Amino acid sequence: MVAGLNAYFFLAENSDLTVVRTGFGETLSLTLPDSSTVMLNANSVLSYHKDWSAESMREVWVEGEAFFDVHHLDTHQPFKVYPASGIEVEVLGTQFNVYQRKNQTKVLLSEGNVTMSFNDSPQKSKILMTPGDLVEYDQNKIQKTRVNPVAYVSWTKKILQLESTSLGDMVRMAEENYGVKIQVGSQVDLHQSASGSMPLSDAASFMRLTSRVFNVQVEYRDSIYYIE
């Protein structure tokens, strides 16, 4: 199901790559050549070869955020996701979420097994993930923690699950996923957190619910949201 009309496909010029883009506030569900499925979050890009039958492996490149449900093949053809230069996520039949924005990469495993390789990092390490593992990489350090997977993939169901989520994280999500400009007052505590759930729709609803959950004043003036 497409949430928004501006998500589109196109073939990269002089390439066999299929590139899928979503705009701000849009999500898109698509099926890959091997029948694996991907839910692409707002303001994201997914690239893959249009024909995998002649390839030695199934390869996908991600910018932004995407949730994968990968099919295991009898041929054992590897499935690899590249969220950033030097990072590989290899799976064999699994469900996982990939987040890649700016210099930060996060991989959350819901089901199955995933191996993350960091070929360009100073540590050049490899991590085997099990369900509930969250691996974060910011070019300076690699961190693995145990989390509740539901909170990280709830966006695929148009719900935001808050688990001690900070107001600062809410501001970041609004800017990344909706493309809005936000100005925060000097007296506002961005570290305050909240738990619960809220529906995801458009930017105005997101900011209105943020105002209620965190008990802050939000005003929209001259194309900018002000939080006081």
ABEGO torsion letter per residue (X at the ends): XBBEAABBBBBBBGBABBBBBBBBGBBBBBBBAAGBBBBBBBGBBBBBBABAAABABBBBBBBEBBBBBBBBBAAGBBBBBBABBGBBBBBBGBBBBBBBBEABBBBBBABEBBBBBBAABAAGBBBBBBBGBBBBBAGABBBBBBBBAAAAAAAAAGBBBBBGBBAAAAAAAAAAAAGBBBBBBAABBAABBBBEBBBBBBAAAAAAAAAAAAGBBBBBBGGBBBBX
